[in-house]
């Protein structure tokens, strides 16, 4: 069973701080990795994708990938209350099939 | 552009009843998926389809059936509903584009089995 593990949280950070969300995966052959954001009662939406080792930045979001350690992270700089949501890590297992982690709930306090 | 449309949004079933969750997409996507999400949990893949006439099981297929007669539609059938099937069901679609990982989700169908 291919697994994706995340700390369920909640992760609480003050407004303006950096939020760091982490994810590990079990399938060493995985090639593509994604972060989805899910607001309460809503459907998930893709916010970041990363395919190679290192960092990928998009606005206030930075995804980090370390395939040797089977570790993916998401950094959110200058966190805003509107970033409060559950962040789902997902790994592509082939044929566009994604395996999702259980998600980390982020709370950003004003 | 409607995207992915799921119906119904809410449904209460009695144990042993059957029903079909409808999913339609208007983006001409080849891939379609059904996920379920239990409270505080991630998404578990039930069934997926890579094109009309082709379906395959995901992680948790027991108690469900699907069909894909057209590119647009991917209904999920629940036979003999059980309390363990109480969940939020998400239908999603994506393109054949290589490994973008972008799934377009419907708004979800909240099912309660009593």
HADDOCK unambig.tbl for C-alpha pairs under 7 A between the chains (distance, minus, plus):
assign (segid A and resid 32 and name CA) (segid B and resid 99 and name CA) 6.89 0.50 0.50
assign (segid A and resid 34 and name CA) (segid B and resid 101 and name CA) 6.78 0.50 0.50
assign (segid A and resid 42 and name CA) (segid B and resid 107 and name CA) 6.50 0.50 0.50
assign (segid A and resid 43 and name CA) (segid B and resid 105 and name CA) 6.22 0.50 0.50
assign (segid A and resid 43 and name CA) (segid B and resid 106 and name CA) 6.80 0.50 0.50
assign (segid A and resid 43 and name CA) (segid B and resid 107 and name CA) 5.55 0.50 0.50
assign (segid A and resid 43 and name CA) (segid B and resid 108 and name CA) 6.67 0.50 0.50
assign (segid A and resid 44 and name CA) (segid B and resid 105 and name CA) 6.80 0.50 0.50
assign (segid A and resid 46 and name CA) (segid B and resid 102 and name CA) 6.17 0.50 0.50
assign (segid A and resid 92 and name CA) (segid B and resid 101 and name CA) 6.80 0.50 0.50
assign (segid A and resid 96 and name CA) (segid B and resid 99 and name CA) 6.10 0.50 0.50
assign (segid A and resid 96 and name CA) (segid B and resid 101 and name CA) 6.34 0.50 0.50
assign (segid A and resid 100 and name CA) (segid B and resid 42 and name CA) 5.87 0.50 0.50
assign (segid A and resid 100 and name CA) (segid B and resid 43 and name CA) 5.73 0.50 0.50
assign (segid A and resid 101 and name CA) (segid B and resid 42 and name CA) 5.40 0.50 0.50
assign (segid A and resid 102 and name CA) (segid B and resid 41 and name CA) 4.65 0.50 0.50
assign (segid A and resid 102 and name CA) (segid B and resid 42 and name CA) 3.68 0.50 0.50
assign (segid A and resid 103 and name CA) (segid B and resid 41 and name CA) 6.96 0.50 0.50
assign (segid A and resid 103 and name CA) (segid B and resid 42 and name CA) 5.92 0.50 0.50
